[in-house]
């Protein structure tokens, strides 16, 4: 049995149903320094973040930008962390009854977005999946990676189902329909934090910006030099890190979900940490990763996970129906096959198949999620 690949403990928890793929930033910075722009990096929410602006800033303004961004990330973490016992979400998860519990508007907004994706995908995205993740030996657990027994699987599945959360979006009250249900927003909260940070920057007058948190990112305006922001999607490989495709975008977000860095083998089978909430089992649909481009990072985050679970046969027709721009990277032996949705096709026409021949770039590999 191999060990779980690069599983990382985050304040927001493991991205439960599959946000593990790495997103690369290729934004035209030579020699590690911005070309007439501004860049800062830091840690928040148990991961790293990057902010890039399309114009230079003074040291004073740079400190203000850092404070602005970190305040938004800290707010999301304080509300939605599953590792902080005092977070709003942790307190809700400890409620051992079905009585209503008040939640703040940001947490309710994330739950509302998650519910919409769950409904559109018939449960392929599910924020109550944590018991299954633990049962299969993934996430923050002392259990060695191993398949659960039938009894363990049945017990976990009884506490999983997005309809087991009764959310009163108008009243601000949320209740469990079954004692023992817990919520983990890791597969959508980082994207939401990116949206909050970008919106705060725009509100402060920074119209040319890119924010990335743990691999989820959103870009507005232009990078230094006036060109579109260049974003790289990683080629699925557990051995080395290479770029599969480079996108040029503005006013969009990008999130990637994949299984190639968090898995183990048991009985000769590769068991991915990407679990299908409907069956309670790891996916076996040939998906290595799915990248989604959307106006909002939170939506891209959730849909990337859901489409990874659905696979190309279910996922591509559904994404076409919903107008979701998605790129599927599928395993075909030692090769990788690309398939994409209709909404992603325009991005394929303007993308590069690699970074070769491009100007000297600052390529930053973000940690596995």
VOPAVEX-541313 format. One record per atom (N, C-alpha, C): residue in one letter; x, y, z. Coordinates in steps of 0.2 Angstrom, whole numbers, plus 5000, padded with zeros to 4 digits. Example, Ala and Ser with C-alpha at 12.3 -4.5 7.8 and 13.67 -1.06 7.14 Angstrom:
A506649725039/A506249785039/A506649845039/S506449895035/S506849955036/S506450005039/
END
This chain:
X500449945000/X500050005000/X500450065000/X500350114996/X500750174996/X500350225000/X500750275003/X500550325007/X500050375003/X499650405007/X499250465004/X499750515001/X499650534995/X500150584992/X499950654994/X500450684997/X500450754999/X499850785002/X499550735007/X498950765010/X499150815015/X498850875015/X499050935019/X498450955024/X498650965030/X498150985035/X498051055035/X497451075033/X497351155032/X496851175038/X496851235039/X496351265044/X495651255042/X495551255035/X494851245033/X494751175031/X495251125033/X495151055031/X495351035025/X495450975023/X495550945017/X494950965012/X495150985006/X494650995001/X494250935000/X493650925003/X493450855004/X493350814998/X492950844993/X492850794987/X493350814982/X493850844983/X494350834977/X494650904975/X494750954979/X495151004976/X495850994978/X496250954974/X496950944976/X497350964970/X497150974964/X497650984959/X497951054960/X498551064957/X498951124958/X498851164952/X498751234953/X498651284948/X499251324948/X499551334942/X500151374942/X499951444940/X500351494942/X500251564940/X500851584935/X500651604929/X501151624924/X500951694922/X501151744926/X500951814925/X501451864923/X501951834919/X502451884916/X502951914920/X503151884926/X503651914930/X504251884929/X504751924927/X505451894925/X505851894931/X506251844932/X506751844938/X506451844945/X505851824945/X505551824952/X505251894954/X505351944950/X505152014952/X504652044947/X504052074949/X503552104945/X503852154940/X503652154934/X503852204929/X503352254929/X503552314933/X503052374933/X502452354937/X502452304941/X501852284945/X502052274952/X501552234956/X501652224963/X501452154964/X501852124969/X501652054971/X501752044978/X501352014981/X501451994988/X501251924989/X501551884994/X501351814996/X501351815003/X500951765006/X500851755013/X500551685014/X500451675020/X500051615023/X499351635026/X498851605025/X498251615028/X497851555027/X497351535031/X496851485030/X497251415030/X497851405033/X498151345032/X498451335026/X498551385021/X498851375015/X499251435013/X499451445007/X499751505004/X499351545000/X499451615000/X499051654995/X499551694991/X499351724986/X499751764981/X499251824979/X499551884979/X499151944976/X499651974971/X499351984965/X499752024960/X499352084958/X499652134957/X499252194954/X499652214948/X499252244943/X499552264937/X499952334937/X500052354943/X500452424943/X500852424949/X501352464950/X501752464956/X501452494962/X501652484968/X501352514974/X501952544978/X501852594982/X502252614987/X502252564993/X502752564997/X502852515003/X502152525007/X501952585008/X501452605012/X500752575009/X500652585003/X500052555000/X500152474999/X500752454999/X500752374999/X500552345005/X500752385011/X500552355017/X499752365018/X499452415015/X498752425015/X498452365012/X498752345006/X498452295002/X498452225006/X499052215009/X499152155013/X498552155018/X498552205022/X498052205027/X497352195025/X497152225019/X496452215016/X496352145014/X496852115011/X496752045009/X496751995015/X497152005019/X497251955025/X496551965029/X496352025030/X495652035034/X495151995031/X495051985024/X494551945021/X494651875022/X495251855021/X495451785022/X495351765029/X495551805034/X495451785041/X494751785043/X494351825040/X493551825041/X493251755039/X493451735033/X493151675031/X493451615035/X494051615037/X494351565041/X494051555048/X493951615051/X493651615057/X492851595058/X492551605052/X491851575051/X491851505049/X492251485045/X492151415041/X492651365042/X493151375047/X493651325048/X493351265052/X493551205050/X493351145053/X493951125058/X494451165058/X495051145063/X495051195069/X494751255068/X494651305074/X494051285078/X494051255084/X493451235088/X493051295089/X493251355089/X492851415090/X492551445084/X492651415078/X492351445072/X491651435072/X491251475068/X490551465068/X490351395066/X490651375061/X490551305058/X490651255063/X491251255066/X491351205071/X490851205077/X490651265079/X490051265084/X489451235082/X489251245075/X488651215072/X488751135072/X489351115070/X489451045069/X489451005076/X489551045081/X489551015088/X488851005091/X488351035088/X487651035090/X487350965089/X487250935095/X486950865095/X486250865095/X485850905091/X485150905090/X484950925084/X484350935083/X484050955076/X483751025077/X483951065083/X483651125084/X484051175079/X483651235077/X483951285073/X484551315076/X485051335072/X485651365074/X485751425069/X485951485072/X486051545068/X486751545065/X486751565059/X487351575055/X487451645052/X488051665051/X488151735049/X487951735041/X487851795038/X487751795031/X488251765027/X488951775028/X489451745024/X489351665024/X489251635029/X489251565030/X488551545026/X488051575027/X487451565024/X487551565016/X487851615014/X487951625007/X488351565004/X488851545007/X489251485005/X488851425005/X488451415010/X487951355010/X487451365004/X487251425003/X486751434997/X487051414991/X487651434989/X488051414983/X488151344983/X488351314988/X488451244989/X487851204987/X487251224990/X486651194989/X486451194982/X486551254978/X486351254971/X486751204967/X487451194968/X487851154965/X487651084966/X487451064973/X487251004974/X486550984971/X486151024970/X485451014967/X485551004960/X485951044956/X486151044949/X486450974948/X486850944952/X487250884951/X486950824954/X486350834957/X486050774960/X486450744966/X486850784969/X487250764975/X487950744974/X488150754968/X488850744967/X489350794970/X489050844972/X489450894977/X489050894983/X489350884989/X489050874995/X489450895001/X489250945004/X489650975010/X489650935016/X489250885016/X489150835022/X489550775022/X490050775017/X490350715015/X490950695020/X491050735025/X491650715029/X491650645032/X491150625035/X491150555038/X491450505033/X491250505026/X491550465021/X492250475020/X492450535020/X493150545019/X493550515025/X493350525031/X493650495037/X493650415036/X493050385034/X493050315034/X493550285029/X493650315024/X494150295019/X494850315021/X494950345026/X495650355029/X495950415026/X495550465023/X495850525021/X495650585026/X495950645024/X495750695029/X496150695035/X495950735040/X496250735047/X495950685051/X496350625051/X496050565054/X496750525056/X496650495062/X497150445064/X497150385061/X496650365057/X496550305054/X497050295048/X497350235048/X497850225042/X497450215036/X497750245030/X497350235024/X497150165023/X496450145023/X496250085021/X495550085020/X495250045016/X494550045014/X494150025021/X493550055021/X493150045027/X492749975026/X492549945032/X492149885032/X491449905029/X491049855028/X490349865025/X489949905031/X490049885037/X489749915043/X489949985043/X490650005043/X490850075044/X490650115038/X490550085032/X490350125026/X489650145027/X489250095029/X488550105030/X488350155036/X488750155041/X488750205046/X488850275044/X489450285040/X489650345037/X489050375032/X488850335028/X488350355023/X487750375026/X487550345032/X486950375035/X486950445037/X487550475038/X487650545040/X487850585034/X487750565028/X487950605022/X487350615018/X487250675016/X486750695011/X486550765012/X486650805006/X486550875007/X485850895009/X485350855008/X484750865010/X484650855018/X485150835021/X485150825029/X485250895032/X485350945028/X485451015031/X484851055029/X484451075034/X483851125032/X484151195033/X484251225028/X484451295028/X483951345027/X483851385032/X483351445031/X483751505029/X483851515022/X484251565020/X483851635021/X483251635022/X482851705024/X482951715031/X482951665035/X482851675042/X483551675046/X484051655042/X484751645045/X484851585050/X484351545050/X484451485054/X484551415050/X484951375053/X485151315049/X485051255054/X484751205052/X484651145057/X484851085053/X485051035057/X485250965055/X484550925055/X484450885050/X483850845050/X484050775053/X484650765055/X484850705058/X485450715063/X485450695069/X485950705073/X486650675071/X487150705071/X487850675069/X488050705062/X487650745059/X487850765052/X488350825054/X488850835050/X489250885050/X489350915043/X489550985043/X489651015037/X490451035036/X490751025030/X491351045029/X491351085022/X491551145022/X491551195017/X492151205013/X492651155014/X493351165011/X493351165004/X492851125001/X492851124993/X492551184990/X492351234994/X492051294991/X492351364995/X492551355001/X492651415005/X493351445003/X493851415000/X494351444998/X494251494992/X493751464987/X493551504982/X493151564984/X492751554989/X492351614992/X492851664995/X493351644998/X493851695001/X494251734995/X494351694990/X494651734984/X494151784981/X493551764981/X493051814979/X493051874983/X493051864990/X492951914995/X493651964994/X494151934993/X494851974993/X494852014986/X494651984980/X494552024974/X494052084975/X493452064977/X492952114978/X493252174983/X493552154988/X493852214992/X494352254989/X494752224985/X495252264981/X494952304976/X494452284972/X494052324968/X493752384971/X493452364977/X493152424981/X493652474983/X494252454984/X494752504986/X495152534980/X494852524974/X495152554968/X495652514964/X495752454966/X496252414962/X495952374957/X495952394951/X495552364946/X495952314941/X496552304943/X496952254939/X497352214944/X497052154946/X497252114951/X497152044950/X497552004953/X497451934953/X497551904961/X497151864963/X497151834970/X497151764969/X497651724972/X497651654972/X497651634980/X497251584981/X497251554988/X497251484987/X497851444989/X497851374989/X497651344982/X497851384977/X497651354970/X497051384967/X496551404971/X495951444968/X496151514966/X495951544961/X496151604959/X495651644955/X495651704955/X495251754951/X495651814949/X495551834943/X495951884940/X495451944937/X495652004938/X495252054935/X495752104931/X495552144926/X495952194923/X496452154919/X497052184919/X497652164915/X498252154920/X498752114918/X499352114921/X499852164919/X500452174922/X500852224920/X501052214912/X501052274909/X501152274901/X500452274897/X499952264901/X499252274898/X498952214895/X499352154895/X499052094893/X498652054898/X498252004895/X497851964900/X498251924904/X497951904910/X498351864915/X498451794912/X498951764913/X499151694910/X499151654916/X498651604916/X498551554921/X498751484918/X499151444922/X499251374920/X498951324923/X498751274919/X498451214922/X498951154922/X499051124928/X499551074928/X499351004925/X499850974921/X499850914919/X499750864924/X499250814924/X499150764930/X499750724930/X500150724935/X500750674936/X500950684944/X500950624947/X501250624954/X501950624954/X502350614948/X503050614948/X503350684947/X503150724943/X503450784941/X502850834940/X503050904940/X502550954939/X502750994932/X502250984928/X502351014921/X501651054919/X501651094914/X501051134912/X500751094907/X500151084908/X499651054902/X499451104897/X499251164900/X498951214896/X498951284899/X499051334895/X499051404898/X498451434895/X498151474900/X497551514898/X497651584899/X497351624895/X497451694895/X496751724897/X496651754903/X495951774905/X495951834909/X495351864909/X495251924914/X494551924915/X494351944921/X493651944924/X493451874925/X493851824926/X493651764927/X494051734933/X493851674935/X494151634941/X494251564938/X494751534941/X494951464939/X495051424945/X494751364945/X494851314950/X494951244947/X495451204950/X495551134947/X495551084953/X495151034951/X495150974956/X495450914952/X495750874956/X496150814953/X496250764959/X496450704957/X496550654961/X497250624961/X497750664958/X498350624956/X498950644962/X498750674967/X499250684973/X498950664979/X498350644980/X498050614986/X497650554984/X498050494986/X497750434984/X498150374988/X497850314988/X498250264990/X498050194986/X498450144987/X498250084983/X498150034988/X497649994987/X497349934991/X497149884987/X497349824988/X497149764984/X497249774976/X497749804975/X497949814968/X497549874964/X497149914968/X496749964965/X496950034968/X496950084964/X497050154966/X496450184969/X496450204975/X495950234978/X496050304979/X495650344975/X495650414976/X495350444982/X495550504984/X495250544989/X494650574987/X494550574980/X493950604977/X493350554978/X492850564982/X492350514984/X491750534980/X491350494978/X490650504976/X490150504982/X489850554984/X489450554989/X488850514988/X488650494982/X488050454981/X488150384982/X488750364980/X488950294981/X489350274988/X489650334990/X490050324996/X490750304994/X490950294988/X491550264986/X492050304982/X492650294982/X493150334977/X492850324970/X493050384966/X492850384959/X493250334955/X492950304950/X493350264945/X493050284938/X493150344936/X492950364930/X493450394925/X494050384927/X494650404922/X494850474923/X494550514927/X494650584928/X495350594932/X495750624929/X496350644932/X496250714936/X495950764932/X495850824935/X495250864930/X494950904933/X494450954930/X494651024932/X494651064927/X494751134928/X494151174926/X493851224930/X493251264928/X493451334928/X493251374923/X493251444923/X492651474924/X492551524928/X491851554930/X492051624932/X491451664932/X491551734935/X491751734942/X491551684946/X491651684953/X492051614955/X492551634959/X492951574961/X492651524965/X492151544970/X491751494974/X491351444969/X491051474964/X490651424959/X491151384956/X491751414953/X492251364950/X492451314954/X492651334960/X492851284965/X492351224966/X491751234967/X491251184969/X491151144962/X491051174957/X490951144950/X491551094948/X492151114950/X492751074948/X492651014952/X492551014958/X492450954962/X491850914960/X491250944958/X490750904956/X490850864950/X491150904945/X491250874938/X491750814939/X492250824943/X492750764944/X492350704946/X491850714951/X491550654953/X491050624948/X490750674944/X490250644938/X490650614933/X491250634931/X491650614926/X491350634919/X491750624913/X491550654907/X490850634904/X490650564906/X490050544903/X489450584906/X489450594912/X488850634916/X489050704916/X489650724917/X489850784918/X489850834912/X490050814906/X490150854901/X489450874898/X488950834897/X488250854896/X487950904901/X488050884907/X487750934912/X488050994912/X488751004912/X489051064911/X488851104905/X488751074900/X488551104894/X487851134895/X487451094898/X486751114900/X486751184904/X487251184909/X487251234914/X487751294911/X488051284905/X488451334903/X489151344907/X489351284910/X489951284913/X490551274909/X491051314909/X491751304905/X492151264909/X492251204907/X492651154910/X493151114905/X493751104908/X494251064904/X494350994908/X494250934905/X494350874908/X494950844906/X495450824910/X496050784909/X495950714911/X495950664906/X495750604907/X496350554906/X496450504911/X496950454910/X496750404904/X497250394900/X497250344895/X497850314894/X497950264899/X498550234900/X499150274902/X499650284899/X500150334901/X500050404898/X499550404894/X499350474890/X498850514894/X498750574892/X498250614895/X497750644889/X497150634890/X496650654885/X496350714887/X496250764883/X495850824885/X495150824882/X494650834886/X494050844883/X493750914887/X493350944883/X493051014886/X492351024884/X492051064888/X491351084887/X491351144881/X490751154879/X490651204874/X490851274876/X490651284883/X490851354885/X491651364886/X491951304886/X492751304887/X493051314880/X492651294875/X492951294868/X493351364866/X493051424868/X493351484866/X494051494869/X494051464875/X494751474879/X495251424876/X495051364873/X495451324870/X495751354864/X495351394860/X495651424854/X496151474855/X496151504861/X496651564863/X497151534868/X497151474870/X497651454875/X498251424871/X498751414875/X499351374873/X499451304876/X499651264872/X499751194875/X500251184880/X500751234880/X501251224885/X501551294886/X502051304891/X502351374892/X502951384887/X503151334883/X503751334879/X503751394874/X504251424874/X504251484869/X503951544871/X503751544878/X503451604880/X503951644884/X503851714885/X504451754889/X504551724895/X505151744898/X505351724905/X504851734910/X504651684913/X504051694918/X504151664925/X503851694929/X503851674936/X503351624937/X503551554937/X503151504938/X503151474945/X502551484948/X502551464955/X502051404956/X502351354959/X501951294960/X501651294967/X500951294967/X500651304974/X500551234977/X500451234983/X500451164986/X499851124985/X499951064985/X499351014983/X498751024988/X498151034986/X497551044990/X497150984991/
END
